[in-house]
Amino acid sequence: MTKVRFISTDGASVQDIDAPAGERLLDVGQNAGQPLEGTCEGQMACSTCHVIVDAEDFAKLPRASEEEEDMLDLASHVTRCSRLSCQIWLTEELDSLTVRIPGGVHNMQGR
């Protein structure tokens, strides 16, 4: 199991989730009720699953592809630690992964 911590935009809400290794962060977040729209269903054709990864955890992630970086250019409130949650696959090395929901999130799917 891998522990994932989701922090709300304003930092007022924290949700800790246990997820099996091999799961995609987008799916874990959506199943936990996080506002990760994922309009393209994880096909990396939108930026509605954008998250901000804790700086220490960001260094543990594989480098973002050029396609992911292009999609992040379209996201709002991007930081140097921004990633698309559809591109993060949970591994044991990512145990205790912490991500923040960026400002300006508006989940049109109402999850």
N, C-alpha and C positions, 0 to 999 in steps of 0.2 A: 504494500500500500504506500501511496505517496500522499503527504499532507499538502494541501493548497490553502493559502489564506487569501481571501478576497477582501479588499478594503474599499469602501464606498468613496465616491468622489470627494465628499467633504470630510472623510476620515472618521465619521461618527459611527459607522457600522462596520463590523468585522465579522466575516463568516469563515470558519475553518471547515474544510471538507476533506474527507479521506477518499481517495480515488485509486483504483488499481493502476499500476504502471502499464503503459501502453495506450492509455486513454488520451484523447485530444483535449486540451484545455478548454476549447470552445464548448465541447459537449458537456464537460464537467460543470462549467459555469452555467450553461443554460439549464441543466438538470437541477442545479441548486437555486435557480431563480434569479441569477445575476443578469443585469441588463446588457447582455451580449447578443445583439440581434442576429448576426451571421446571415445576412440577407442572401448571400450566394451559396449558403450551406457548406461553407468551408472550401470553396473552389478557388479562393484567392482572387475573386473578381470584384471585391468591394473592400471597404475598411471598417465595416460596422461591428467587428469583433476586436477592435483595437483595445489593448491593455497596456499599462505601464508596469514594467517588471522592476522589482526591487533591484537596485544597482548590484548587490552581491550576487543575486540569482542571475542577473542578466549575463554576467561573465561565464556562467555555466551552460548557457544556451548555444546551440550551433549558430553560426553566423547566418543572418537573414539573407535570403536570395535576392537577386536584383529585382525580381517580380514583386516580392514582398515589400521591398523598399519603395518601389513605385506606388504600390497601394497605400503605404503609410504616408506618402506625399499628399494623398487626398484626405487623410484623416484630420480631425480637429484636435487641438491640444496635444500634439505630438512632442515627445521629449527624446533625448538620446537613448532612453531605455524603453522606447515604444516597440511593441511587437503585435502581430496579429495572432490572436489566440488560436485560430485555426491551424497555425503553423507550429504550435508548441505541443509536442508529444511528451507526456509525462514519463519520466524514468526514475529509477531509484536515486540517481545523482541529483535530481531536482526535488528531492524530499524537502519539505518546508518551503516550497516556492511561495513567494508573496507577490501578488499583483494588485494594482490599484485601477479602479475604473476611472477613465479620464473624464474631465469636465466636458460638458456639451453632449453627453450621451443621451440619445432619445431612442428608445427601443420601440419601433413601430409594430413589432409583433406582440407587444404587451405581455411578455412572459414575466 
